């Protein structure tokens, strides 16, 4: 990667990675700011199973594309969440793969959905502790999600927790409107809510770069016969409001199962970050040994849990699968990542990012 971008790697991370390394782990704030005027969506990958990471990196390297690696609070909390990856394990894993794969394109490590489910002190302090652990581990971008609470509480809680991120000058994503799982009725975010939410944060000294909304998408695998209904015009209207408040754009959740032809349109409506999670789990599951997948399905049935919760219980076995299975997963992840990066208009985005940052310097 260009020396110009490598010089933007945060000092604490450069000291850790090493001055001679080509790993280009950037500050999300720098990257999001540069995306405002770029016709591109940052592909953000929730890599619950580690074997997909090299395939994603291979596609991004080949296409000269920016990318993000992220985990939610439930996926990778202080205790490892349901994937068994603590913030430190996750950062170490991503950086190790970047070194081994010779991955030199710019990327961020993002704390996705640091959720606050209610207004209790315990819930807020647990979220605060996770953000601190992520900062210490080497995350460079953070999403605070108190969208489960009423608007006034969302503003108050988000501002409280975001102060830690603002103090470090890292990337900040906030959320207005909970994205529902498949099979659950949606509740679209409104422009009025957007204005009130962002004005409330500004009044408290909080200046996010990205806003995640509910525009009709769903989390997870779509059910048989369920239609993909994303309200593009509402998305455009909310993006215009977000831009008036100084943001770079919007975040699209629930991309797994969304047709690529629709994914490609999202960039025209102000989406600047697209989160893909369940897809990478599907890819990894498709390449795992059959006996391991059978054991994971049996565990899920016996415990009445979604199979994603088997990830932690079988992490040791998953990490130790044969090389031929790893290769199969890497190859599938590469193909999927390449398709999405092209749909996201991300080809050449690393070089465009370097040029945009050069103008801003």
CORMO-V963294 format. One record per residue. N is the residue number from 0. RES is the residue in three letters. SS is DSSP state (2 for helix, 1 for strand, 0 for the rest). PHI is phi in whole degrees, 0 to 359 (NA if undefined). Layout:
# CORMO-V963294
n = {N | N}
res = {RES | RES}
ss = {SS | SS}
phi = {PHI | PHI}
This chain:
# CORMO-V963294
n = {0 | 1 | 2 | 3 | 4 | 5 | 6 | 7 | 8 | 9 | 10 | 11 | 12 | 13 | 14 | 15 | 16 | 17 | 18 | 19 | 20 | 21 | 22 | 23 | 24 | 25 | 26 | 27 | 28 | 29 | 30 | 31 | 32 | 33 | 34 | 35 | 36 | 37 | 38 | 39 | 40 | 41 | 42 | 43 | 44 | 45 | 46 | 47 | 48 | 49 | 50 | 51 | 52 | 53 | 54 | 55 | 56 | 57 | 58 | 59 | 60 | 61 | 62 | 63 | 64 | 65 | 66 | 67 | 68 | 69 | 70 | 71 | 72 | 73 | 74 | 75 | 76 | 77 | 78 | 79 | 80 | 81 | 82 | 83 | 84 | 85 | 86 | 87 | 88 | 89 | 90 | 91 | 92 | 93 | 94 | 95 | 96 | 97 | 98 | 99 | 100 | 101 | 102 | 103 | 104 | 105 | 106 | 107 | 108 | 109 | 110 | 111 | 112 | 113 | 114 | 115 | 116 | 117 | 118 | 119 | 120 | 121 | 122 | 123 | 124 | 125 | 126 | 127 | 128 | 129 | 130 | 131 | 132 | 133 | 134 | 135 | 136 | 137 | 138 | 139 | 140 | 141 | 142 | 143 | 144 | 145 | 146 | 147 | 148 | 149 | 150 | 151 | 152 | 153 | 154 | 155 | 156 | 157 | 158 | 159 | 160 | 161 | 162 | 163 | 164 | 165 | 166 | 167 | 168 | 169 | 170 | 171 | 172 | 173 | 174 | 175 | 176 | 177 | 178 | 179 | 180 | 181 | 182 | 183 | 184 | 185 | 186 | 187 | 188 | 189 | 190 | 191 | 192 | 193 | 194 | 195 | 196 | 197 | 198 | 199 | 200 | 201 | 202 | 203 | 204 | 205 | 206 | 207 | 208 | 209 | 210 | 211 | 212 | 213 | 214 | 215 | 216 | 217 | 218 | 219 | 220 | 221 | 222 | 223 | 224 | 225 | 226 | 227 | 228 | 229 | 230 | 231 | 232 | 233 | 234 | 235 | 236 | 237 | 238 | 239 | 240 | 241 | 242 | 243 | 244 | 245 | 246 | 247 | 248 | 249 | 250 | 251 | 252 | 253 | 254 | 255 | 256 | 257 | 258 | 259 | 260 | 261 | 262 | 263 | 264 | 265 | 266 | 267 | 268 | 269 | 270 | 271 | 272 | 273 | 274 | 275 | 276 | 277 | 278 | 279 | 280 | 281 | 282 | 283 | 284 | 285 | 286 | 287 | 288 | 289 | 290 | 291 | 292 | 293 | 294 | 295 | 296 | 297 | 298 | 299 | 300 | 301 | 302 | 303 | 304 | 305 | 306 | 307 | 308 | 309 | 310 | 311 | 312 | 313 | 314 | 315 | 316 | 317 | 318 | 319 | 320 | 321 | 322 | 323 | 324 | 325 | 326 | 327 | 328 | 329 | 330 | 331 | 332 | 333 | 334 | 335 | 336 | 337 | 338 | 339 | 340 | 341 | 342 | 343 | 344 | 345 | 346 | 347 | 348 | 349 | 350 | 351 | 352 | 353 | 354 | 355 | 356 | 357 | 358 | 359 | 360}
res = {UNK | UNK | UNK | UNK | UNK | UNK | UNK | UNK | UNK | UNK | UNK | UNK | UNK | UNK | UNK | UNK | UNK | UNK | UNK | UNK | UNK | UNK | UNK | UNK | UNK | UNK | UNK | UNK | UNK | UNK | UNK | UNK | UNK | UNK | UNK | UNK | UNK | UNK | UNK | UNK | UNK | UNK | UNK | UNK | UNK | UNK | UNK | UNK | UNK | UNK | UNK | UNK | UNK | UNK | UNK | UNK | UNK | UNK | UNK | UNK | UNK | UNK | UNK | UNK | UNK | UNK | UNK | UNK | UNK | UNK | UNK | UNK | UNK | UNK | UNK | UNK | UNK | UNK | UNK | UNK | UNK | UNK | UNK | UNK | UNK | UNK | UNK | UNK | UNK | UNK | UNK | UNK | UNK | UNK | UNK | UNK | UNK | UNK | UNK | UNK | UNK | UNK | UNK | UNK | UNK | UNK | UNK | UNK | UNK | UNK | UNK | UNK | UNK | UNK | UNK | UNK | UNK | UNK | UNK | UNK | UNK | UNK | UNK | UNK | UNK | UNK | UNK | UNK | UNK | UNK | UNK | UNK | UNK | UNK | UNK | UNK | UNK | UNK | UNK | UNK | UNK | UNK | UNK | UNK | UNK | UNK | UNK | UNK | UNK | UNK | UNK | UNK | UNK | UNK | UNK | UNK | UNK | UNK | UNK | UNK | UNK | UNK | UNK | UNK | UNK | UNK | UNK | UNK | UNK | UNK | UNK | UNK | UNK | UNK | UNK | UNK | UNK | UNK | UNK | UNK | UNK | UNK | UNK | UNK | UNK | UNK | UNK | UNK | UNK | UNK | UNK | UNK | UNK | UNK | UNK | UNK | UNK | UNK | UNK | UNK | UNK | UNK | UNK | UNK | UNK | UNK | UNK | UNK | UNK | UNK | UNK | UNK | UNK | UNK | UNK | UNK | UNK | UNK | UNK | UNK | UNK | UNK | UNK | UNK | UNK | UNK | UNK | UNK | UNK | UNK | UNK | UNK | UNK | UNK | UNK | UNK | UNK | UNK | UNK | UNK | UNK | UNK | UNK | UNK | UNK | UNK | UNK | UNK | UNK | UNK | UNK | UNK | UNK | UNK | UNK | UNK | UNK | UNK | UNK | UNK | UNK | UNK | UNK | UNK | UNK | UNK | UNK | UNK | UNK | UNK | UNK | UNK | UNK | UNK | UNK | UNK | UNK | UNK | UNK | UNK | UNK | UNK | UNK | UNK | UNK | UNK | UNK | UNK | UNK | UNK | UNK | UNK | UNK | UNK | UNK | UNK | UNK | UNK | UNK | UNK | UNK | UNK | UNK | UNK | UNK | UNK | UNK | UNK | UNK | UNK | UNK | UNK | UNK | UNK | UNK | UNK | UNK | UNK | UNK | UNK | UNK | UNK | UNK | UNK | UNK | UNK | UNK | UNK | UNK | UNK | UNK | UNK | UNK | UNK | UNK | UNK | UNK | UNK | UNK | UNK | UNK | UNK | UNK | UNK | UNK | UNK | UNK | UNK | UNK | UNK | UNK | UNK | UNK | UNK | UNK | UNK | UNK | UNK | UNK | UNK | UNK}
ss = {0 | 0 | 2 | 2 | 2 | 2 | 0 | 0 | 0 | 0 | 2 | 2 | 2 | 2 | 2 | 2 | 2 | 0 | 0 | 0 | 0 | 0 | 0 | 0 | 1 | 0 | 0 | 2 | 2 | 2 | 2 | 2 | 2 | 2 | 2 | 0 | 0 | 0 | 0 | 0 | 0 | 1 | 1 | 1 | 1 | 1 | 0 | 0 | 0 | 2 | 2 | 2 | 2 | 2 | 2 | 2 | 2 | 2 | 2 | 2 | 2 | 2 | 2 | 0 | 0 | 0 | 1 | 1 | 1 | 1 | 1 | 1 | 0 | 0 | 0 | 0 | 0 | 0 | 0 | 0 | 2 | 2 | 2 | 0 | 0 | 0 | 2 | 2 | 2 | 2 | 2 | 2 | 2 | 2 | 2 | 2 | 2 | 2 | 2 | 2 | 2 | 0 | 0 | 0 | 0 | 0 | 1 | 1 | 1 | 1 | 1 | 1 | 1 | 1 | 1 | 0 | 0 | 0 | 0 | 0 | 2 | 2 | 2 | 2 | 2 | 2 | 2 | 2 | 2 | 2 | 2 | 2 | 2 | 2 | 2 | 2 | 2 | 0 | 0 | 0 | 1 | 1 | 1 | 1 | 1 | 0 | 0 | 0 | 0 | 0 | 2 | 2 | 2 | 2 | 2 | 2 | 2 | 2 | 2 | 2 | 2 | 2 | 2 | 2 | 2 | 2 | 2 | 2 | 0 | 0 | 1 | 1 | 1 | 1 | 1 | 1 | 0 | 0 | 0 | 0 | 1 | 0 | 0 | 0 | 0 | 0 | 0 | 0 | 0 | 0 | 2 | 2 | 2 | 2 | 2 | 2 | 2 | 2 | 2 | 2 | 2 | 2 | 2 | 0 | 0 | 0 | 0 | 0 | 0 | 1 | 1 | 1 | 1 | 0 | 0 | 0 | 0 | 0 | 1 | 0 | 0 | 0 | 0 | 0 | 0 | 0 | 0 | 0 | 0 | 0 | 0 | 2 | 2 | 2 | 2 | 2 | 2 | 2 | 2 | 2 | 2 | 2 | 2 | 2 | 0 | 0 | 0 | 0 | 1 | 1 | 1 | 1 | 0 | 0 | 0 | 0 | 0 | 0 | 0 | 2 | 2 | 2 | 2 | 0 | 0 | 2 | 2 | 2 | 2 | 0 | 1 | 1 | 1 | 1 | 1 | 1 | 0 | 2 | 2 | 2 | 2 | 2 | 2 | 2 | 2 | 2 | 2 | 0 | 0 | 2 | 2 | 2 | 2 | 2 | 2 | 2 | 2 | 2 | 2 | 2 | 2 | 2 | 0 | 0 | 0 | 0 | 2 | 2 | 2 | 2 | 2 | 2 | 2 | 0 | 2 | 2 | 2 | 2 | 2 | 0 | 0 | 0 | 2 | 2 | 2 | 2 | 2 | 2 | 2 | 2 | 2 | 2 | 2 | 2 | 2 | 2 | 2 | 2 | 2 | 2 | 2 | 2 | 2 | 0 | 0 | 0 | 0 | 0 | 2 | 2 | 2 | 2 | 2 | 2 | 2 | 2 | 2 | 2 | 2 | 2 | 0}
phi = {NA | 294 | 300 | 301 | 284 | 300 | 291 | 267 | 297 | 307 | 303 | 296 | 281 | 298 | 297 | 282 | 287 | 112 | 293 | 268 | 278 | 265 | 292 | 247 | 274 | 261 | 284 | 302 | 298 | 297 | 291 | 297 | 300 | 287 | 281 | 308 | 255 | 255 | 273 | 210 | 247 | 285 | 281 | 252 | 247 | 275 | 267 | 293 | 240 | 297 | 294 | 280 | 300 | 300 | 293 | 296 | 296 | 298 | 294 | 295 | 296 | 295 | 265 | 56 | 241 | 282 | 203 | 230 | 243 | 210 | 222 | 276 | 300 | 285 | 285 | 216 | 284 | 303 | 271 | 97 | 56 | 274 | 258 | 79 | 251 | 289 | 307 | 292 | 299 | 296 | 299 | 300 | 295 | 296 | 295 | 299 | 295 | 300 | 294 | 290 | 272 | 65 | 278 | 241 | 279 | 292 | 212 | 234 | 245 | 241 | 273 | 279 | 45 | 284 | 278 | 235 | 280 | 209 | 263 | 290 | 299 | 299 | 294 | 293 | 291 | 295 | 294 | 297 | 295 | 293 | 300 | 298 | 295 | 292 | 299 | 297 | 285 | 124 | 297 | 238 | 201 | 216 | 245 | 257 | 234 | 252 | 290 | 287 | 260 | 303 | 306 | 297 | 289 | 301 | 299 | 297 | 291 | 299 | 298 | 300 | 287 | 293 | 302 | 295 | 289 | 299 | 298 | 271 | 62 | 266 | 294 | 224 | 243 | 236 | 227 | 224 | 104 | 289 | 282 | 279 | 288 | 301 | 87 | 245 | 298 | 274 | 219 | 300 | 294 | 250 | 295 | 301 | 299 | 300 | 299 | 294 | 296 | 289 | 295 | 296 | 291 | 300 | 297 | 259 | 80 | 252 | 230 | 290 | 260 | 226 | 233 | 266 | 227 | 259 | 245 | 109 | 286 | 230 | 273 | 91 | 279 | 296 | 285 | 303 | 86 | 281 | 274 | 275 | 233 | 253 | 277 | 290 | 293 | 297 | 300 | 298 | 298 | 290 | 299 | 300 | 294 | 298 | 297 | 298 | 269 | 92 | 279 | 273 | 157 | 247 | 245 | 254 | 267 | 71 | 272 | 304 | 91 | 277 | 303 | 300 | 297 | 281 | 305 | 296 | 283 | 301 | 298 | 283 | 247 | 96 | 286 | 240 | 213 | 239 | 269 | 234 | 238 | 299 | 306 | 292 | 295 | 300 | 298 | 296 | 299 | 294 | 256 | 289 | 304 | 299 | 293 | 290 | 296 | 299 | 295 | 292 | 295 | 297 | 300 | 297 | 294 | 294 | 259 | 51 | 236 | 301 | 297 | 299 | 286 | 283 | 302 | 291 | 299 | 247 | 302 | 300 | 293 | 297 | 295 | 255 | 295 | 300 | 301 | 293 | 288 | 301 | 299 | 298 | 294 | 300 | 295 | 294 | 297 | 300 | 295 | 295 | 297 | 297 | 299 | 289 | 298 | 293 | 296 | 279 | 60 | 267 | 299 | 80 | 291 | 294 | 291 | 294 | 297 | 301 | 294 | 295 | 292 | 295 | 292 | 280 | 290}
